[in-house]
Amino acid sequence: MHTEQELHTKIGEIVESIVMKKVTPDTQLIATGLVDSLAAVDITLAVESEYGCSIPAPEIAEHLQSVRTLAGYVATHTS
C-alpha cells in the first residue's frame, strides 16, 4: 500500500516528465491547458503501468484534474 505522499510524489514525477514543467499536487492539469489529450494518454498509460490499475477512457479527464485527484483514484483502485 502506498501512502498519500508517496503517490503524490511519484505521480507528480510522472506528470512532470511528460509535461516538462513543475507541478504541485493541486496544479490544475487539464483546466489550465498544461495537459492536452496526447499528454493525458501518456500520463494515463504511465500511471497504469506503474500501479497496475486501469483508468477507463471516459473518466480520464475527471481523474486528471490534478495530481491529487489522480493519486486518489490510484489509491482506491490498487491493492
C-alpha positions in Angstrom: 0.0 0.0 0.0 1.3 3.4 -0.9 1.0 6.4 1.3 -0.8 9.5 0.0 2.5 11.4 0.0 4.3 8.6 -1.9 1.5 8.7 -4.5 1.7 12.5 -4.9 5.5 12.4 -5.3 5.6 9.5 -7.8 2.6 10.6 -9.8 3.9 14.2 -9.8 7.2 12.9 -11.2 5.4 11.1 -13.9 3.3 14.2 -14.9 6.4 16.4 -14.8 8.4 14.0 -17.0 5.6 14.3 -19.6 4.7 18.0 -19.5 8.2 19.1 -18.7 7.1 21.6 -16.0 7.0 21.5 -12.2 3.6 20.7 -10.8 2.2 20.5 -7.3 -0.5 18.1 -6.0 -3.1 20.8 -6.7 -1.9 22.2 -10.0 -4.9 22.1 -12.4 -3.6 19.9 -15.3 -6.4 19.9 -17.9 -8.2 23.2 -17.0 -5.1 25.2 -17.4 -4.1 23.5 -20.7 -0.9 22.1 -19.1 -2.1 18.6 -20.2 -3.6 18.2 -23.6 -5.3 15.0 -24.9 -2.0 13.4 -26.0 -0.3 14.1 -22.7 -3.4 12.8 -20.9 -3.0 9.5 -22.7 0.8 9.3 -22.0 0.1 10.1 -18.3 -2.7 7.5 -18.1 -0.5 4.8 -19.7 2.4 5.6 -17.4 0.3 5.5 -14.3 -1.4 2.3 -15.3 1.9 0.7 -16.0 3.4 1.9 -12.7 0.4 1.0 -10.4 -1.4 -1.8 -12.4 -4.8 0.0 -12.3 -6.9 0.8 -15.3 -8.4 4.2 -15.9 -11.5 4.0 -18.2 -11.1 6.3 -21.2 -14.3 8.2 -20.5 -13.0 9.0 -17.0 -9.5 10.2 -17.9 -10.4 14.0 -17.8 -12.2 13.5 -14.4 -9.2 11.8 -12.8 -6.5 14.0 -14.4 -7.8 17.2 -12.9 -4.7 17.3 -10.7 -2.0 15.1 -9.3 -4.1 14.9 -6.1 -7.2 13.6 -7.9 -5.2 11.1 -9.9 -3.5 9.9 -6.7 -6.9 9.5 -5.1 -8.1 7.3 -7.9 -4.9 5.2 -7.8 -5.2 4.8 -4.0 -8.7 3.4 -4.3 -8.0 1.2 -7.3 -4.9 -0.6 -6.3 -4.3 -3.2 -3.6 
